[in-house]
Amino acid sequence: SSTTCKRANLAVNKHKRYVFWNQNYPLGRADIQTQDMIDVDESGLKIEDTNPNFGKTVSWLRCYLEGEYNHDKKVNCLMAISADRKYNMEWHDVWPQEEGGTDVYRIYIFFRGLLLGWQPTTLGVPFVSRWTNSHKNPMVLNLITGAGHHYLFHAPYWSVDEPIEYVFNTIHTHLLMFFNEIQNLDQLTNRLDEIINDMEGFQKYFFHVGFPDN
């Protein structure tokens, strides 16, 4: 977080943030309707064993004892949310870490399915995709533009401007309610799917970070 904070306040990234919010497309989103925005990002969720009955040190000192962090017990979630009021659209893909990370092939397959999901409801109206800068592969970008849609990148290191970051926070908060029930990756994946499928009204997350209500 300290690295992100430092890089976010570099002059070049502060300028990119200004351009994103105040310039017209293709530089920024000033002339884009909020309902046409799609926000895409990924998150990792892992199971950690804890026992609150025993501690390793006093509360005000850091504990350096190596413990069970279970890095292998992790799932990845690639998700997209729409700000459209009429269609409460979201797309997500969840898979265990052992199947690999979020590589170009997985992103391409995800966007291909996402584009197919737009067609029946949007009647060909272009959407603007907005997601993390790591997804700039030409194959993915050509897939989006070839389908008649657009893409736009937000300023790097400014996660406070990303609606989907707050969606992930909501998901994590709900998962904590089932902390004692989730013992393996299958249970984590099933509960994650249930929480996401029950969510609605994603436009409020766009309003929260500063997108206008239009």
N, C-alpha and C positions, 0 to 999 in steps of 0.2 A: 504493500500500500504506500509506503514511503517513496518507492521508486516511481510509482504511478503518479503520485502527487507532484513530485519534482518535475517529471516530464510533462505533465498537464500544464504546468505554469511556464514552460518554455514559450518564448515569444511566438515561435512558428506554430505551435499547437493552439495557443490562445487565438491567433489569427485565423486558423482553420475553423475553430469553433465559431468565431464571429461570422465568417463567410457562410458556414452551414446554416446558421439561423437567419441571416440577413440578406443573402444574395439569392437570385433566382436560379432555377435549374438551368444548366447542369452543375453549377457551382454550389448551390444551396437549395433550401426547401421553402424559401419565402413565398413563391408563387404556386406551391403545391397544396392541394386540399389535404387536410389531415386524414380524412377518410380514405385517401388513396395510399396511405403509408403502410408498409409492412416492415416490422422490425424482426431481425433474425440474429440469434446468437446461440452459444452452447454453454453447458454447465456440467460439472462433474459432481456426483453425489457418492459418498462412501460411508460404509458402516464402521463405526469405531466402538470398541468395547470399553465401557466405563463402569466403575463401581463407586458410587458417591459415599459409601460407608467408610472408606479408607483413603487417607491422603498420604502423599510422599514428602511434603514439606509444609511449612507454615504459609499462610495465604498470601503474604506480601513478598515472598521470594520465588524466583523462577525455579522450576524443577527440571533438572538435566538428565534424570534417569530415563534410559531408553525403555520404551514400552511397546505394546502391541498397537500399531497404528493401522494395520490391515490395508496396506495400499492396494492389495489385490482385490479387495472387496469394494469395488467401485463400479458405478454405471455412468455412462455419458448420456446427456440429453441434448439433442439438437432441436431447437424450437423456433417457430415463427408465429407472430401474432399480427392481426389486422386491426386497424382503427375504425373500420367500417361499422356504422351503427346498425345497418340493415342486416348484415351477415356477420354473425359472431364467429369469425373464422380463426382457427388456430391449427397448426400442424406440428407434430413432434415425432421424433424417432429416439428410442431408448435402446441401448445395447451395453453389454458388459465390457469393461476395459480390456479383458483378455482377447476380445475380438478386434482390438486396434483402436487407434484414436480417430479424430475427426480429420481424415485425409481428404484429398481432392475428390476421389471417387465417391466417397460417402456424401460429400456436399453436393456433388453433381446429381446423384440419385435422389437426394432429398429435394433439390430444387426442381428436378424433372417432375416428381410427384406433386410438388406444390403448384407448379404451373398448370398441371392437369386439373388440380382442384379449383383453380380460379375460373376455368373456362365456362362451366355450366351456369355460374352465377353472375359473372362480371360482364358478360356480353361483349367481350373484347376490349373493355375499357382498360387502358394501361395502368398498372400499379407501379409505384416506386419502391424498390426494395432497399432496405437500409440495414446494414449489418457490419460486423467487425471487420477491420481492415485485413485480417488474415485470409479472407475469402475472395481475393482479387484474381483468382486464376482465370486466364482468358477463356478457357473452355466453359466455365460457369457463367461468365459474363456474356459470352456469345449465346448461350442457351437462353438467357433472360431476354436479351435484345431480339433474338431470333423469333421469340414468341410474341413480340410487340410490346414488351414491357420495358421499364427503365430501372436503373440502379443508381444509388447515391450513397456515399460514404460519410459517416459522421466523423467529427474530430477525434483523433486518437487520444486515449487516456482519460477521456471525459465520460466515464461510465454513468455519471449522474444525468446525462442527456439521453440515456438509453431506456425506453419504456420497459423492455424485456428484462432488464436487471431487477426491476421491482416485481416483475412477475415471478422471477426465480426466487426472490426473497419471500414472496407470498407462499410459493410452493414449499420452500424450506420450513417456514413457520408451521404449515399444516402437517408436514412430515414429522415434526417434533412432537406432535400430539400422539403419534403412534410409535414413539421411540422404543418402548418396551415390547412392542409387538413384532417389530421388524428384526428378524434374526438372520436372513440370508438375502442374496441378490434377487431371487425370484419374488420374494415378498416386497422388497423395496421397489422393484419394477412395477408390480401390480398396484401397489399403493400410489406410486407416482402417476400411473396412467389414470387411476380413479380420480385423483385430485385435479389433474389437468382437464379431464373430461367434464368435471363439474364446474369448472371456471367459466365465467361469462363476463361480458362488458369490458373487453380489453381496451376500449377507447379511453377509459378513465386513466389508464396508465400513461397514455400519450399526453393527456391534458396535464397530468401531474408534473411532467418534466418540462412543460412550456409550450406544447403544440396548441395552436388556437382551436377553439370549438367551432369548426366549420365543416 
